[in-house]
């Protein structure tokens, strides 16, 4: 099945980060295509049952994930998801909640991030909140102790602020190796998602799940091909 990876849903922004941004109208077209093709969204609990039992997910299943926790998820993406009947997982950078995306400062784009009150509201509404680490570093460049702190501090913050245990972590930049995966599992995450652009198999390592990036350049026909739909 296809786990999909998004970042921003907004009509404008810096040229350098244009690939990770799409206009709300284009996102609505994608959701409409999913709905009309009979897809339903799944979260990590249902995915975990399928992986453990080696049983295919029933029907046409898709996972919709969003990285970083930008405010436009609340203002633009979530209303469209609700209107079309889909859920989502939102991966947040916990030390930067309520701040801005300082890890992208080199690209000259300052983006507001959701605060904890907004994340609580989204969590109550059914959005699954996952970890995108504490500060969004390249994890394989860190020591074992530093990776553990990034993963554990982020997990603890989500539990403390939202009262839920995050099931999954999204590795920033898709930067992961066997050591990082072991640490993520060791601090309590059951699942880890990468940026490896392919469909997920029931034989996949739960801490090394691929995701297909939905780039801004993806046409609706190419989007349908990602979903495995005949044109």
C-alpha positions as CSV (number, residue, x, y, z in Angstrom):
1,X,0.0,0.0,0.0
2,X,1.2,3.6,-0.5
3,X,2.2,5.7,2.5
4,X,2.3,9.3,1.3
5,X,4.5,12.1,2.6
6,X,3.5,15.7,2.6
7,X,4.9,18.9,4.1
8,X,3.1,22.1,3.4
9,X,-0.3,22.9,1.9
10,X,-0.2,26.6,1.0
11,X,-0.3,28.6,-2.3
12,X,3.0,30.5,-1.8
13,X,6.5,30.3,-0.4
14,X,10.2,30.3,-1.2
15,X,11.3,28.9,-4.5
16,X,14.0,26.7,-2.8
17,X,11.3,24.8,-0.9
18,X,8.7,24.7,-3.7
19,X,9.0,21.0,-4.1
20,X,7.5,20.3,-0.7
21,X,4.6,22.7,-1.1
22,X,1.3,22.5,-3.0
23,X,-1.6,24.8,-3.3
24,X,-4.8,23.8,-1.4
25,X,-6.6,23.4,-4.7
26,X,-4.1,20.8,-5.9
27,X,-4.3,19.0,-2.6
28,X,-8.1,19.0,-2.9
29,X,-7.8,17.4,-6.3
30,X,-5.7,14.6,-4.9
31,X,-8.1,13.9,-2.1
32,X,-11.0,13.9,-4.5
33,X,-9.1,11.3,-6.6
34,X,-8.5,9.2,-3.5
35,X,-12.1,9.3,-2.5
36,X,-13.5,8.7,-5.9
37,X,-11.2,5.7,-6.3
38,X,-12.4,4.1,-3.1
39,X,-9.4,4.8,-0.8
40,X,-9.6,5.1,2.9
41,X,-6.9,6.4,5.3
42,X,-5.2,4.2,7.9
43,X,-3.2,5.0,10.9
44,X,-0.3,3.1,12.6
45,X,-2.5,1.0,14.9
46,X,-4.3,-0.6,12.0
47,X,-1.1,-0.8,10.0
48,X,0.6,-2.5,12.9
49,X,-2.1,-5.2,13.1
50,X,-1.6,-5.9,9.4
51,X,2.2,-6.1,9.7
52,X,2.1,-8.4,12.8
53,X,-0.5,-10.7,11.2
54,X,1.0,-10.5,7.7
55,X,-2.5,-9.8,6.5
56,X,-3.3,-7.3,3.7
57,X,-5.1,-4.1,4.8
58,X,-8.7,-4.5,3.7
59,X,-9.9,-2.4,0.7
60,X,-7.9,0.3,-0.8
61,X,-5.7,1.7,2.0
62,X,-3.5,4.8,2.0
63,X,-1.5,6.5,4.8
64,X,-1.4,10.3,4.7
65,X,1.5,11.8,6.7
66,X,2.7,15.4,7.1
67,X,6.1,16.4,8.4
68,X,7.2,19.4,10.5
69,X,3.9,20.6,12.0
70,X,3.5,23.8,10.0
71,X,0.5,26.0,10.8
72,X,-1.0,25.6,7.3
73,X,-1.8,22.0,8.2
74,X,-4.5,23.4,10.5
75,X,-5.7,26.2,8.3
76,X,-5.5,24.5,4.9
77,X,-4.8,20.8,4.9
78,X,-7.0,19.6,7.8
79,X,-10.2,21.2,6.6
80,X,-9.8,19.5,3.3
81,X,-8.9,16.2,4.8
82,X,-12.1,16.3,7.0
83,X,-14.2,17.4,4.0
84,X,-13.1,14.4,2.0
85,X,-13.3,11.9,4.9
86,X,-9.6,11.2,5.5
87,X,-7.4,11.2,8.6
88,X,-3.7,11.9,8.9
89,X,-0.6,11.6,10.9
90,X,1.3,14.8,11.7
91,X,5.0,14.5,12.7
92,X,6.1,17.4,14.9
93,X,9.5,18.8,15.9
94,X,8.8,19.1,19.6
95,X,11.5,21.6,20.7
96,X,10.2,24.0,18.0
97,X,6.5,23.7,18.6
98,X,5.0,27.2,18.6
99,X,8.2,28.6,16.9
100,X,9.5,28.4,13.3
101,X,11.3,26.0,11.0
102,X,14.8,27.2,11.9
103,X,16.3,24.0,10.2
104,X,15.3,25.6,6.9
105,X,16.7,29.0,7.6
106,X,19.3,28.6,4.9
107,X,16.5,28.5,2.3
108,X,15.2,31.9,3.4
109,X,11.7,30.8,4.4
110,X,10.4,31.4,7.9
111,X,7.3,29.2,8.5
112,X,5.1,29.3,11.6
113,X,4.7,26.0,13.4
114,X,1.7,24.8,15.4
115,X,1.7,25.4,19.1
116,X,0.7,22.9,21.7
117,X,-2.8,24.2,22.1
118,X,-3.4,23.7,18.4
119,X,-1.9,20.3,18.5
120,X,-4.1,19.3,21.4
121,X,-7.1,20.4,19.4
122,X,-6.0,18.4,16.4
123,X,-5.3,15.3,18.5
124,X,-8.7,15.5,20.0
125,X,-10.2,15.8,16.5
126,X,-8.5,12.5,15.5
127,X,-5.1,13.6,14.0
128,X,-2.4,11.1,15.0
129,X,0.6,13.0,16.3
130,X,4.0,11.5,15.8
131,X,7.6,12.6,16.5
132,X,9.9,14.3,14.0
133,X,12.6,14.4,16.7
134,X,13.3,17.3,19.1
135,X,15.3,19.6,16.8
136,X,15.2,18.1,13.2
137,X,18.9,17.1,12.9
138,X,20.6,14.6,10.6
139,X,20.5,11.7,13.0
140,X,23.3,9.6,11.5
141,X,25.7,12.5,12.1
142,X,25.0,12.3,15.9
143,X,26.4,10.1,18.6
144,X,24.4,7.2,20.0
145,X,23.6,9.3,23.1
146,X,22.5,12.3,21.1
147,X,20.2,10.2,18.9
148,X,18.7,8.8,22.1
149,X,18.1,12.2,23.5
150,X,16.5,13.5,20.3
151,X,14.1,10.6,20.1
152,X,13.3,10.3,23.8
153,X,12.9,14.0,24.5
154,X,10.5,14.3,21.6
155,X,8.5,11.3,22.8
156,X,8.4,12.6,26.3
157,X,7.2,16.0,25.2
158,X,4.3,14.6,23.2
159,X,3.2,12.4,26.1
160,X,3.5,15.3,28.6
161,X,1.7,17.9,26.4
162,X,-0.9,15.8,24.6
163,X,-1.4,12.8,26.9
164,X,-0.9,10.3,24.1
165,X,2.0,8.0,23.4
166,X,3.4,8.6,19.9
167,X,3.5,5.4,17.9
168,X,5.9,6.6,15.2
169,X,8.8,8.7,14.4
170,X,9.7,10.3,11.1
171,X,13.4,10.5,10.6
172,X,14.4,14.0,9.5
173,X,15.6,14.1,5.8
174,X,15.0,10.3,5.8
175,X,18.5,10.1,7.4
176,X,18.5,6.7,9.1
177,X,20.7,3.6,9.6
178,X,20.4,0.4,11.6
179,X,21.8,2.1,14.7
180,X,19.3,4.9,14.6
181,X,16.4,2.4,14.1
182,X,17.5,0.4,17.1
183,X,17.6,3.5,19.2
184,X,14.2,4.6,18.0
185,X,12.7,1.2,18.9
186,X,14.6,1.2,22.2
187,X,13.1,4.5,23.5
188,X,9.6,3.3,22.7
189,X,8.6,3.9,19.1
190,X,6.9,1.0,17.3
191,X,7.3,2.5,13.8
192,X,9.7,4.7,11.9
193,X,9.1,6.3,8.5
194,X,11.7,7.3,5.9
195,X,11.7,9.2,2.7
196,X,12.4,6.2,0.6
197,X,10.0,6.6,-2.3
198,X,8.2,3.2,-2.7
199,X,5.2,1.3,-1.6
200,X,5.2,-0.5,1.7
201,X,5.2,-4.3,2.0
202,X,3.7,-6.4,4.7
203,X,7.3,-7.8,5.2
204,X,8.7,-4.4,5.9
205,X,10.6,-3.6,9.1
206,X,8.2,-1.5,11.1
207,X,11.0,0.9,12.0
208,X,12.0,1.3,8.3
209,X,8.8,2.1,6.5
210,X,9.1,3.9,3.1
211,X,6.9,6.8,2.1
212,X,6.2,8.3,-1.3
213,X,6.8,12.0,-1.4
214,X,4.0,13.9,-3.0
215,X,6.1,16.6,-4.6
216,X,4.5,19.8,-5.9
217,X,5.5,18.8,-9.5
218,X,3.4,15.6,-9.3
219,X,0.5,15.8,-11.8
220,X,-2.8,14.3,-11.0
221,X,-2.1,11.5,-13.5
222,X,1.3,10.7,-11.9
223,X,-0.4,10.9,-8.5
224,X,-2.8,8.2,-9.7
225,X,0.1,6.1,-10.9
226,X,1.7,6.3,-7.4
227,X,-1.5,4.9,-6.1
228,X,-1.4,2.0,-8.5
229,X,-4.5,3.1,-10.4
230,X,-5.0,2.3,-14.1
231,X,-5.3,5.4,-16.2
